[in-house]
Structure formats: C-alpha cells, structure tokens
Amino acid sequence: MSPAAYGASRATLWTGVSVLITDTVGRILLQRVTYRTTRLLPGGGVDAKEAPTEAAAREVLEELGVRLPISRALAVDWVPFSTPGNDPAVHFPGEIIYVFDGGTWGSKQIASIRLRTSEIEAIDFVDPADLPDLMAPGNARRALAALHARAIDGAVVLNDCYPITPPPPTS
C-alpha cells in the first residue's frame, strides 16, 4: 500500500478534551454555556497539530482565565458517529474525548476565575449526584467515571460513555 493510500485509509475523527475540577468539598465545576441547555465540564476541541494536554490547558485559560498545567488523564472515551442527538448536517465522524484532572481548587483559585469567552454564561460547583439532572446523559456518565477514576487513583477507558475497563481491585 502506498503512503498516500495508507493515509487515505485512516479514520477521520474529532478529538475533544474536558477538565474535571472539584472544590474542597468534592463538588464539580460545571459551565453554563450559551449554545446548550445542558451544562459542561470546561473543555472543547483539539486544534490541528495540538496535543490533547495542550488543548485542555488552552481551553481552561480561554474559558476560565486560569493557567493550569495539565498532566493526568482520568478517562478516554470513544463517542461513535451514530450517537443520537448529533445534527446530520455536521457529518459527525465520531470523537475521542480525553478527560483530564484539573485538581481540587480552594477558595483562592476559585476566586481567580475570570470568564473570558462570550459562550460561557456562568460556572457553578455542583454535587456529583446532580450531574445526571444538569448534563447530557453521556457527559454526566463520562464525568462521573472520571471522578471515580480519580478517587481510586486510576484511569478508565470508555465506549460511548460506558466503561469498558474495570477499575483495579481495591484491597
């Protein structure tokens, strides 16, 4: 197979990132955005020639106005092209979404948040039990799986927001 034929045979996918940030009592930072009725973790798309860790740091800076080093992945999720709710006009090819650990923020770091984009209306710290009521179902499952992975000092692989790798045994 020629290099050109090999390149043409490779799948085209989107790549996205989310960042899980909690406060000192375990609530999760969610954003209220102008373009959805449900809430989101900070994050967005990975630009061409950008590493997912760089995209996550860039998105936190763009959305929250905070410089945050990103180094730990909590979850990797494969979202198939057939996921319901996608506008057919977009021609969604499927997406790999990385969820990174943004850490636990105290009052000083929370006070440093400066919403920098017109698409973010507000942020709230919410109890993890409230995520299914506030987020799209898949986003809530992904966020909760990442929170669980953080709690056990692990990571999880997801397929359409459902874990396919069991967590390591807790001794």
C-alpha positions in Angstrom: 0.0 0.0 0.0 1.4 3.4 -0.9 1.8 6.1 1.7 -1.0 8.1 0.1 -3.3 5.1 0.0 -2.5 4.3 3.6 -3.1 7.9 4.7 -6.5 7.9 2.9 -7.5 4.7 4.6 -7.1 6.1 8.1 -10.3 7.1 10.0 -11.1 10.7 10.4 -12.2 11.6 13.9 -12.7 14.6 16.0 -10.7 14.9 19.3 -12.1 16.7 22.3 -11.0 17.4 25.9 -12.7 18.0 29.2 -11.2 19.0 32.5 -12.6 17.7 35.8 -12.2 20.4 38.5 -13.6 20.0 42.0 -13.7 22.2 45.1 -12.5 21.2 48.6 -15.9 19.6 49.4 -16.0 17.5 46.3 -18.4 19.5 44.1 -17.6 19.5 40.4 -17.2 22.7 38.3 -19.8 22.9 35.5 -20.2 25.7 33.0 -23.5 27.1 31.8 -22.9 27.8 28.1 -24.9 29.9 25.6 -25.2 27.1 23.0 -26.7 24.3 25.0 -29.4 23.8 27.6 -27.2 21.3 29.5 -24.0 22.1 31.4 -20.5 21.1 30.5 -17.1 20.5 32.1 -14.6 23.0 30.9 -13.1 21.9 27.6 -13.5 21.8 23.8 -11.9 20.7 20.6 -8.3 19.9 20.0 -6.9 22.1 17.3 -4.8 20.7 14.4 -1.2 19.9 15.5 -2.2 20.4 19.2 -1.7 17.8 21.8 -4.7 17.0 24.0 -2.9 18.2 27.1 -2.2 21.5 25.4 -5.8 21.8 24.3 -7.1 21.2 27.8 -4.7 23.9 29.2 -5.7 26.3 26.4 -9.5 25.7 27.0 -9.2 26.3 30.8 -7.3 29.5 30.1 -9.8 30.6 27.4 -12.9 29.7 29.4 -11.9 30.4 33.0 -8.9 32.7 32.6 -6.7 30.4 34.7 -3.4 28.9 33.7 -3.5 25.3 34.7 -0.8 22.7 34.0 -2.5 19.5 32.6 -0.7 16.2 33.1 -3.0 13.5 34.3 -5.7 11.7 32.2 -8.6 10.3 34.0 -10.6 8.9 31.1 -10.6 8.4 27.4 -13.9 7.9 25.7 -14.8 6.8 22.2 -18.1 8.5 21.1 -19.3 6.8 17.9 -20.6 8.6 14.8 -24.0 7.0 15.5 -24.5 8.7 18.8 -28.1 10.2 18.9 -28.6 13.9 19.0 -26.0 15.0 16.5 -27.1 17.2 13.7 -26.8 15.2 10.4 -25.6 18.4 8.7 -22.5 18.4 10.8 -21.4 14.9 9.5 -20.1 13.9 12.9 -17.4 11.3 12.3 -17.0 10.1 15.9 -14.8 11.5 18.6 -12.2 10.6 21.1 -12.7 12.7 24.3 -10.0 12.9 26.9 -10.9 13.9 30.4 -8.0 15.4 32.4 -7.7 16.0 36.1 -7.8 19.8 36.8 -7.3 19.2 40.5 -9.1 20.3 43.7 -9.4 24.1 43.9 -9.5 26.1 47.1 -11.2 29.5 47.5 -8.2 31.4 46.3 -8.0 29.6 43.0 -11.8 29.7 42.6 -11.7 33.5 43.2 -9.1 33.8 40.4 -11.6 32.6 37.8 -12.3 35.2 35.1 -14.8 34.0 32.5 -13.2 35.1 29.2 -15.5 33.9 26.5 -18.9 35.1 25.4 -20.1 31.5 25.2 -19.7 30.8 29.0 -22.5 32.4 30.9 -21.5 31.2 34.4 -19.9 28.4 36.4 -21.3 26.5 39.4 -19.8 23.9 41.7 -22.4 21.1 41.9 -22.7 17.9 43.9 -21.8 14.8 41.7 -25.2 13.3 42.4 -26.8 16.3 40.5 -24.8 15.7 37.3 -27.5 13.5 35.6 -30.0 16.3 36.0 -27.7 19.0 34.7 -25.7 17.4 32.0 -26.5 15.4 28.8 -26.6 11.7 29.9 -23.4 10.7 28.2 -21.5 13.8 29.5 -22.7 13.0 33.0 -21.6 9.3 32.8 -18.2 10.4 31.4 -17.7 13.0 34.2 -18.7 10.5 36.9 -16.5 7.8 35.5 -13.6 10.3 35.5 -14.4 11.3 39.1 -14.4 7.6 40.1 -11.1 7.1 38.4 -9.6 10.0 40.3 -10.9 8.6 43.6 -9.2 5.2 43.0 -6.0 6.8 41.6 -6.7 5.2 38.2 -8.0 5.9 34.8 -10.8 4.5 32.7 -11.4 3.7 29.0 -15.0 4.4 27.9 -17.0 3.4 24.9 -19.8 5.8 24.3 -19.6 7.0 27.9 -19.7 3.5 29.4 -16.6 2.0 31.0 -15.0 -1.0 29.1 -12.1 -1.4 31.5 -12.9 -2.4 35.0 -11.4 -0.4 37.8 -8.4 -2.0 39.6 -9.3 -4.1 42.6 -9.4 -2.2 45.9 -7.6 -4.1 48.5 
